[in-house]
Amino acid sequence: MKSINKILRLNHLNKIFFALLSTALGGLFVFSGYQKIIDPVAFSDSVANFRILPTFLVNIFAIILSWLEFLLGIFLLMNINRKENLFLILILMLGFTLAIITAILRGLNINCGCFGETSTAADSLKILENLFIIMAVFITYLYYSKNPVK
């Protein structure tokens, strides 16, 4: 924990690094949300393929999730409530990863739906990718928790 606290101390290089990381994460969520917004039917089908939600909730969930991702990305890019948005993104990423794990355990061979038409399979590689994003979001969240932007 001591090494994490050392990394999270406010200095010029850390400030630049975490600003760039926050921007990259914001851009990633804007892109992801936008891809889903422009093709809601395809994303709704991707959500349905996970077989987690009842059929009557799939479309509304897909629409809300698309816009939520897009708006969280925009807010992150604009530095609006950065810490809170990072926390919400962290929760989303954990949920996405859990959904992929359950799909793998149930033997579903499906597309993750993460980036619209450019999405890849919901497989162990996607879990590793998500874990990398989760780590990036978590450490950025910790940084801005200890070093609030004024």
N, C-alpha and C positions, 0 to 999 in steps of 0.2 A: 504494500500500500504506500510505503514511503516513496518508491520510485514513481508511482502514479502522481502523487502530490507534487513531486519535483517537476514532472512533465507539465502539470496543470498550472504551475506558477506563472504569473503574468510577466512576460517579457516580450520584446518586439518580435522575435521570430515566431514564438507561439501565437501571438496575436495574428500575424499574417497567415500562419499555417491553418489555424482554426477558422479564420475568415474564409480562406479558400475552400477548406473542407465543408464548411457550412454552405457555401455557394454551390459547390458540386452536389451536395445532397439535395439542396433546393432545386437545382436544375434537373436532377434525376427524377424527383417527384413531379415536377412540372411536366417533364417529358412523358413519364409513365401515365399520369392522370390524363394528359391530353390525348395520348394514343387510345385510351379507353373511351374518352368522351366522343371522339370522332367516329367510333364504331361501337356504339353501345350494344348492338345485337351480338356481335362477336364476343364482347367481354361478358355479356350476360350468359352466353353459352359456356364460356370458360368457367364462370362461377358455378353454373349448374352442373358441369362435369365433375366438380369436387364432391357432389352429393352430400353436402353438409346441411344446406338450408332447405326448408320446405319450398316447393315450387312457387307458391304464391309470393314468397319473399325475394326470390332471385333477382327479378328485374329492378325493384326499388333499391335493393342492396347494391347492385352493380352501379346504378346511377349515383347513389349517394357516395359510394366508395370512390368512384372516378373523380367526382368533384372535390371530395375531401382531400385526396392525394394532390390534385392540381392546386387547390387553395393552400394547403400546407406548404407546398413547394414555393408558391408565390410569396407567402408570408415569410418564409425562411429567407428567400432572396431579398426581401425588403426589410429584413431585420425587425419584423413585427413580432413581439413576444417570442423571441428566438428559443429560449429555454423551454417554454411551454409547447411550442410546435415540435421541437426535437423530441420531447417526451411523447407526444401523440404519434409521431413517426416511429419512435421506438416500439410503442404498443402495436401499431399496424404491422411493422416488420416481424415482430414476434408472432402475431396472429397469422400472417402469411406463411411463415416458416412452419408453424404448427399445422396449418392446413396442408402444406406439401408433405410433411411427415405422415400425417394420417392418410393421405392419398397413396403414398408409397406402401404403407403398412397394409392398406386394403387392396393392394395390387392394381390400382388404377393407373393406366398408361395414358396420361393426359398432358395437355399443354398447360403451363402455369398461368397464362393470361397476363403476365406481368407487364409486358410492353406492347400490347395489342398484337398486330400481325407479326411483329418481330420476336414474339415470345418463344421461349424454348420449353423443353420438356420439364415437367415437375418431377425432378429426380435428385439424386444425392449431390450432383454438381450444383444444382439450384440451391440446395440447402447450404452448401459451402459459400456460395455467392451471397446468400442472405445473411449468413453469420458474419461475413466480412462487413457488410453494410451495417448490421446491428452493432458490431464493435465500433465502427466509425461514428455512428449516431450516438452511441453510449459515451464514448470518450469526449465527443463534442458537447454533449449534454453536461457532462461533469465539468468540462472547462468553463462553459458559460454559467454553470451554477456557482463556481468559485470566483469567476471573474465577470460579473454582470456588465453588459455594455451600457454605457450611459448615453 
